[in-house]
Amino acid sequence: MITSNGAGKETRKKSITYFKFGLDLIMALTFVLFFNKQVLGGLTFHEMAGIGFAAAFLLHMGLNWRWIVRVTSKLFDRKLPLKTKFSYLLNLVLLLSMTFVIICGLFISRVVFPALRVGNEPWFKVAHMSVAYLVLILVAVHIGLHWKWVVGVFQQIVRYRMKKPFPAMAAKLAAAALLVFGCYQIYTSNFAMHLRGVAQVAGFSTPSVHAGGRDGGRPEGFGTAASMQSKGEHGGFDRAGREGGFEGRGGGAGPNVFGVVGEYLGIMSVFIIIVYYLDQWLLKRNAARKKQRLQKAGPAGA
């Protein structure tokens, strides 16, 4: 009977883990699609999927509430690992910034909440766009810290165990290729220019947003000159009333979904790889220091 209960708990635990993995995967793919508002039907998908994403984000937090409560109660405990404290603070910043992006999105809504207006719409538009790029980095760092968990769950799902040393070499080659691809995407998408908007929102630099509401001008640094000319944009919205801002290249048929996913997952992969290998280096360094301390303490204890 005890064995049966234990097996049942293990099965439930695996089911929850697989559900978390599936939810996180769907959230990641949906999130990167938000960076091109012409994909999958345009602004309607952007706003409707945004509402669904907000609900999924709350569910994600609910599934991890035990960890949140446990770490919160021990946050100032010196015995709590620094990595755990950093992960907690990262999640807190991610929660606040994600909530900020969602709220700003509601205030500039054209489909779901068209009547919701609080004034100073250009500022909310810049805030929604620029902080979203910051969230992209935070999400990537979050994934990088939990990359071992991601790989472990994936291997359980596909029931495949990689054998050394080939996977280690293949993983390094894949990481190098992703770094090159991701850096190229960062350069071609003007990612750094988009991030400058965060400083404008925080008031650390001179804002380049013109007042005027609906036709009040386009924030500097959002979209390339070529894309603006092709779309004929001179303000925050085009003649059809569609909101500009995130990538929207050309008219007619929407952009390729796989291209958008590949572009922004490539950008995320740069930060994921850097964080993962930095984390592994710190673990090895700490293990080596601990070993040295034990070796020094050995003769003295004898």
C-alpha positions, 0 to 999 in steps of 0.5 A: 500500500505504501509503495502504491501511494509512493508511486502515485505521488511520483506520477503526480509529481511527473505530471505537474513537472511536464505540465510546467514544462509545456506551459513554459514552452507555450509562454516562451513561443507566444512571448516572442511572437509579441515582438511583431504585431503583424504576425497571425492576424496582427493587433487582434492576435497581439492583444488577445494572446496578451490577455491569455499570456497574462493568465498563463503567467499568473498560473506559472506563479501559482504552480511555484507558490511553495518555492516562493513562500519558502524562499521569502521566509528565508530570504535574509538567512545567511545559509540561503545560497546566493544563487537562490537569492539572486533567482528570487530577486530576478523573479521579483523584477521579472514580475514587476516588469511583466506586470508593467508591460501588461498594464501599459498594453491595456492603456494603449489597447485598440481591440480588447479595451479600446475605451480604456484611456488614461492620457499620455498615450505616447509615453505608455506606448514607449514604455510598453515597447521598451520594457518588453525588450528588457523583459526578453532579457530577464526571461532569458536569464531566468531560463539560463539559470534553470537550463539544466532543469529544462534539458532534464525534463526534455530528456524525460519526455523523449526518453532519451539519455545522451552519452558522453563525450559526444554530447558535450562537444556537440553542445559546445558547437551548438552553443557557439553557433547559437551565439553567432546567430543570436548576436547577428539577430541582435545587430540586425534588429537594433536591439540595443536601440530598443533598450534605450527606451527603458532609460527614457521611460525611467527618466534617465535620458531625454525623451524623444516622444512627441505629445499629441496622442493618436498622431503624436509621433513615433518614438525614436529608436523603434523600427528601422527607417526602411520599415517606416518608409515602407509602411508610410508611418509618421506617427504612432499609428498608421492610417488604418488605425493600427498601432505601430511600434514593434517590428512590422515589416511591410504590408500585405501578408503577415510575416513568417511565424517561424522567422519571428520565432527564430529571430527572437529565440536567437536573441534570447539564446545569447543571454541563456548561453552566457548565464548558463556557462557563467553559472557552471563556471561559478559552481566549479570555482566554488567547488574548487575553493571548498575542496581547497579549504577541506584539504587545508583543514585536514592536516590541522584536524589530524 
